Amino acid sequence: MVFCDTSTLAKFYVPESESAAVRARLDAEDRVVLSELARAELMGVFHRRLRERKWSRDEFQAVVRQFDQDDLGGFWAWAPLDRLVVEQAAKTYTTLPAEVFLRTADCLHLVTAVHHGFVEIHTHDAHQIKGAAALGLTPVILA
């Protein structure tokens, strides 16, 4: 079982240099857990590719359908973005070292992982990689 953020989830669907490694790793897992936040962020990633004309409308709709099928098939397990996670994310900033740049969404992913007992997070986000250590998580980067 692994915990992934949106940057890793996106590479499962969007062809990038790390995509083959991400697919192989996640396909080999019995369970892939994500924050519910990743669902909305992933649609934002897909829409950006449409907006930037990297995907046609048909390609966009096809990948959305594939994600929906994978989701309905139980490939993804969703960790709730509940009040406890949001409160802990807010509190995280009160003790976060001043030199750590951690965006709110990244903090929510990291806190969700910690809240659910994970010690690693699969991520490709540079800021999240740096912030993971501050929360006691080890970032795993698949390449």
C-alpha positions as CSV (number, residue, x, y, z in Angstrom):
1,M,0.0,0.0,0.0
2,V,1.3,3.4,-1.0
3,F,0.2,7.0,-0.6
4,C,0.5,9.3,-3.6
5,D,-0.1,13.0,-4.3
6,T,-1.5,14.5,-7.4
7,S,1.8,15.0,-9.1
8,T,2.3,11.2,-9.1
9,L,-1.3,10.4,-9.9
10,A,-1.2,12.7,-12.9
11,K,1.9,10.8,-14.3
12,F,-0.3,7.7,-14.3
13,Y,-2.5,9.3,-17.0
14,V,-0.4,12.0,-18.6
15,P,2.5,10.8,-20.8
16,E,5.7,12.2,-19.2
17,S,9.2,10.8,-18.8
18,E,8.4,9.3,-15.4
19,S,5.0,7.8,-16.5
20,A,6.2,4.3,-17.2
21,A,7.9,4.0,-13.8
22,V,4.8,5.4,-12.1
23,R,2.5,3.0,-13.9
24,A,4.7,0.0,-13.1
25,R,4.9,0.8,-9.4
26,L,1.3,1.7,-8.9
27,D,0.0,-1.3,-11.0
28,A,2.1,-3.5,-8.7
29,E,0.4,-2.2,-5.5
30,D,-2.5,-3.8,-3.8
31,R,-3.8,-0.4,-2.8
32,V,-3.0,3.2,-3.8
33,V,-4.3,5.8,-1.4
34,L,-4.8,9.4,-2.3
35,S,-6.3,12.5,-0.6
36,E,-9.7,13.4,-1.9
37,L,-8.0,16.7,-2.9
38,A,-6.2,14.8,-5.7
39,R,-9.5,14.1,-7.5
40,A,-10.1,17.9,-8.1
41,E,-6.5,18.6,-8.7
42,L,-6.2,15.9,-11.3
43,M,-9.2,17.3,-13.3
44,G,-7.4,20.6,-13.2
45,V,-4.3,18.9,-14.7
46,F,-6.4,17.3,-17.4
47,H,-8.1,20.6,-18.1
48,R,-4.8,22.5,-18.3
49,R,-3.7,20.1,-21.1
50,L,-6.9,20.8,-22.9
51,R,-6.6,24.6,-22.4
52,E,-3.0,24.6,-23.6
53,R,-4.0,22.5,-26.6
54,K,-1.8,19.5,-25.7
55,W,-5.0,17.4,-25.8
56,S,-8.0,17.6,-28.1
57,R,-11.5,17.6,-26.5
58,D,-11.7,13.9,-27.5
59,E,-8.4,13.1,-25.8
60,F,-9.5,15.0,-22.7
61,Q,-12.8,13.2,-22.5
62,A,-11.1,9.8,-23.1
63,V,-8.7,10.3,-20.2
64,V,-11.5,11.5,-17.9
65,R,-13.4,8.4,-18.8
66,Q,-10.4,6.2,-18.1
67,F,-9.9,7.8,-14.7
68,D,-13.6,7.4,-13.9
69,Q,-13.4,3.7,-14.8
70,D,-10.3,3.2,-12.7
71,D,-12.0,5.0,-9.8
72,L,-15.2,3.0,-10.1
73,G,-13.2,-0.2,-10.4
74,G,-11.6,0.5,-7.0
75,F,-8.1,1.1,-8.3
76,W,-7.8,4.3,-6.2
77,A,-8.6,4.5,-2.4
78,W,-9.6,7.9,-1.2
79,A,-8.5,9.3,2.2
80,P,-11.1,11.8,3.3
81,L,-10.2,15.5,3.5
82,D,-12.1,15.9,6.7
83,R,-12.0,18.6,9.5
84,L,-9.3,16.8,11.4
85,V,-6.9,16.9,8.4
86,V,-7.7,20.5,7.6
87,E,-7.2,21.5,11.3
88,Q,-3.9,19.6,11.5
89,A,-2.7,21.3,8.2
90,A,-3.5,24.7,9.7
91,K,-1.6,23.8,12.9
92,T,1.3,22.6,10.9
93,Y,2.2,26.1,9.8
94,T,2.6,27.2,13.4
95,T,5.6,24.9,13.9
96,L,6.9,24.7,10.3
97,P,10.4,26.1,10.0
98,A,10.5,29.5,8.4
99,E,12.7,28.4,5.5
100,V,10.2,25.6,4.4
101,F,8.0,26.8,1.5
102,L,4.9,24.6,1.7
103,R,1.8,25.5,-0.3
104,T,-1.6,24.8,1.2
105,A,-2.6,21.9,-1.1
106,D,0.8,20.3,-0.6
107,C,0.4,20.6,3.2
108,L,-3.0,18.9,2.9
109,H,-1.6,16.0,1.0
110,L,1.3,15.6,3.5
111,V,-0.9,15.9,6.6
112,T,-3.4,13.4,5.1
113,A,-0.5,10.9,4.6
114,V,0.6,11.4,8.2
115,H,-2.9,11.3,9.6
116,H,-3.4,7.8,7.9
117,G,-0.1,6.4,9.2
118,F,2.0,6.6,6.1
119,V,5.8,7.2,6.5
120,E,6.4,7.8,2.7
121,I,4.6,9.8,0.1
122,H,5.1,9.2,-3.7
123,T,5.5,12.7,-5.1
124,H,7.2,14.5,-8.0
125,D,6.5,18.0,-6.6
126,A,9.7,19.9,-5.7
127,H,8.1,21.9,-2.9
128,Q,6.3,18.9,-1.4
129,I,9.5,16.9,-1.5
130,K,11.2,19.5,0.6
131,G,8.2,19.9,2.9
132,A,7.8,16.1,3.5
133,A,10.8,16.0,5.8
134,A,9.4,18.7,8.0
135,L,6.4,16.5,8.6
136,G,8.5,13.3,9.1
137,L,7.7,11.8,5.8
138,T,10.1,10.3,3.2
139,P,9.4,11.4,-0.3
140,V,9.5,8.7,-3.0
141,I,10.3,9.8,-6.5
142,L,9.7,7.3,-9.3
143,A,11.9,7.8,-12.4
